[in-house]
Amino acid sequence: EGIAALDRSGEVGASLPGTWLLRAQAHEAMGNSDNAWASLESGALRFPDQPDLRRQQVFLLVRLGLFREARSRGESLLARPDADADDAVAISEALRRGGETREAITILEAALLEEGDDRDLLVQAARASLDDGQPRNAGRFLERAAVLDPALALESAEAYRRGGDLDAALRMNGQVFDPAAKARQRLGLLIEAEAWERAVALEDRLVRVGLADDDGIAYGLAYSCFRLGDFGGAERWLRDISDPAAFRRATELRQAIAACESGA
């Protein structure tokens, strides 16, 4: 019925780029990808100055699993003088969702060379890198993005942590503006780095930003005290833990403390 209505619009409808997009969507909804492609191709030939028709062709190719052709046409689209960072983000997102993360990263890196550092391009490149199992690369992209949007420093630190680069993670944590988020993440990073003294030294800061009542924070400080042999300090932080998961870990830690004190 939708296609019939478009047919009835005649030349008036055909003179509008949106008609060809609607026609393609209707055909695809009916499971006819060939006609959907033909509609987009006809519209693109009729309206060569309308990039959205070419863009939708790339998206259709991705949905059909034709990733190599999608990349080729995507690169052609990005070579147009009217292409911008939004095009690269959209095309790379389509490829990423199709599981073609390497292709997405290639397109984004080319766009970054062309456009210079752009927040959305960098964030998209980080997302694709994480999907591709490259958290350190994601951290680097997010570090560059944090220059433009400082709120991304926290995410950059987390990506570096996932990649095992704790020095870079701590460096980026130092750029986090939110005091509570910064302190929480820093404690986790120091514990992961087994920097027990530095972790315990965060106590005053954690109290100051209102995290002392957080059972996860309390357990982290207790465990750090335990690793330093400060069993009294560990018990002080374990005392008020009530969250079920943290309480189970607290019970295990108390047993470890008792074993150490008894010389077992």
N, C-alpha and C positions, 0 to 999 in steps of 0.2 A: 504493500500500500504506500509506504514511504517513497519507494522508487517510482511508483506510478505517479505520485504527486509531483515529484521532481520532473518527470517526463512531461507532465502537463504544463509545467512552467515554460516550456519551449525555449526560444532564444533569449527571452528576458532572464530566465533562470540561468541559462548557460553563460550569460555575460557576467555572472557574479562568481568570484573565486570560491566563495563559501558553498555554493551549490555543488561543486565537484568534491569538496571535502565531505559534505553530507551524503553524497551519492556513494563515495568510497566507504564511509562508515556503515551505511545501510547494507551494502553488498557484503562487507566483512561480517556484520552481525548475522547475516543469513548463511555464513560459511562459504561464501564465494570469493576467495582471495584473488582469483584471476581478474574478476570484474572490478574488485576494489582497486587493484593495481592499475587496471586500464583507466579507471575514472581519475585516479591521481595523475597518471601520465598524460591523459588528455587535458586535464586542467593545467598541469605544469607547462605543457606546450602552448596552450592558449594564453597563459599568464606567466611568462618567464620572469617577471619582476616580483612574483609572489613566492618568497622562500618557504612559506608554510606548507605548500603543496609538496615540495621536494623533501622537506623535513618529515612530513607524514609518510612519504615513501620509505625513508630510512627506518622509521618506527615499524612500519609494516614488515619490512625485511627482517628486522630483529624478532618480531613476533612469529615470523615463519621459520626462524632459526637459520636464516641465510646471513650469517654474521660477516663473512668476508665481503659479500656484496654490500652489506650495510656499512661496513667500514669504508669501502671505496667511495660509495655515494656520499657518506658523511663527510669524508675529506674533501670531496668536490664541493659540497655545500659550504663547508667552512672556508673554502678558497674564494668564495664570492665576496665582493667588496661590501655587501650589506650584512655579512655574517658577523656575529658578535659572540661574546662569552656565553650568553644564554644558550646559543645554539650548541656550543661545545658541551655545556652542562647537560642539556636535554638529550643529545645524542649519546653521550657517555653513560648517562643514567639508563637509557634504554639498553645499551650493551651490557652494562653491569647487571641489570635485572635478568638479562639473558644468560648470565654466567660468563660472559666474555670480558673478564676484568682486565686482562692484559691489553685488549683492544681499546677499552675505555681509557686506561692510563696513557696509552700512546696518543690518543686524540687529545687528552687533557694536557699532556706535556707539550705537544705541538701548539696548542692554544696559548699556553703560558709563555712560550717563546714569542708568540705573535703579539699577545695582548699585554705581557708583563704580569706581575703578580696581581691577581684578582681574588678577592676573598672566596667567592662562590666556586671558582675553578679550583682553588687550592683545597677547599673543604671537600669538593667532589673527588679530587685526586686522592685525598686521604681516605675517603670512604671506599673507593675502589681498591686502594692498597690494602686496607684491612680485609676486604673480601678476598684478596689475592694472597693472604697470608704474609703480608709484609708490613707489620706494625711499625718497624723503625722508619720505613719510608713514610708511612702515615704521620708519624711524629714530626718528621722533617717538613712535610707539607703543612701541617697544622702550626708548626713553629713560625713558618713564613706567614701564614694567615693571621697568627696572633699579633703580628706587627700592625695589621690593619684592623683587627678586632681582638683586643686584649682578652676578651672573655673566653677565647679559644685556648688560652695557655693551659687551663686545667685539662682539656682534652688532649693537648699535645703531650703533656706529662704522662697521662694515662697510656697513650699509644706507645711512648718510649718505654714505659714500665712493661707493657705487654711484650715489647721486643727485647726485653732484658737489658736495656741501656739505662741503668738506674742513675748514673751521673747526669745524663741528659734529662731524665725525668725530674730529678731534684732541681736542676737548673731552671726548667720550665715552671716547676712548682713555685720557685722564687718569684715568678712574674704574675702569679694568681692574685687578683685583687680581693676577692671575697675572703675575709679572715677565717671564717669557720671552715669553708671548703678547703682553703689552703692548709690549715692546721690538720684537718682530718686526713687529707691526702698525704701530707708530709709524714705523719706518724706511720701510715701504711708503708710508705716508701722506705723509711728508716728501718722498720721492722723487717721488711723484705731484704734490705741490705745487711741485716744483722748488726746494725749500728745501735746497739742497745743503750749506750750512754747518751747518745744524741736523742734517742727516742724518749728516754726518761726526762731529759732536759726540756722536753716540750710541755711538761706537766703544767707549768704556770700559764703558758699560752692557751692550752686547751681549756683550763678553768676559766680564763679571762673571756674566751669567746663562747662560753656556755656549753661546752661539750663534755664537761666532767660527769654529767649524769647519763651520758650515752653508754650503754652496757658494752657495746663493741669497743669503744674507746677505752673504757675501764679495763677490759680484758687485755687489750693491747699493751697498756701501761703495766698491768700486773705481770704479763708474760715477760716484758722487758726487764722489770725488776728481778723476776725469777732468774733470768739468764745472767744477771749481774751478781746473783747470790744474795740479793736483798729480799729475803723471804718476808720480813715484816712489811716492807713496802708493797710487796705483791699481795699480801693478805689484806692490807688496807684498801687496795683497789678492788679486790674480789668481794669484799664484805657486802656491798649493796647490790650486787648483780642479781637480776630477777628474770631477765629475758630467757626463755627456755633453752634456746640454742647456746647462748653465752653461758648460761648456768651450768650446762653439761660440760662445757670446756673448763669452766671455773672449778668444777668438782674434780676433773682429771688433773688440773694444775695443782690443786690442793693435795691430791694423792702423790704427785711428783715431789712437792715440797716436803711432805711427810717422809717420803722415802729418802730424800737427801738428808733431812735432819736426823733420821735414825741410822744413817750410814748404810742403808740397804743398797 
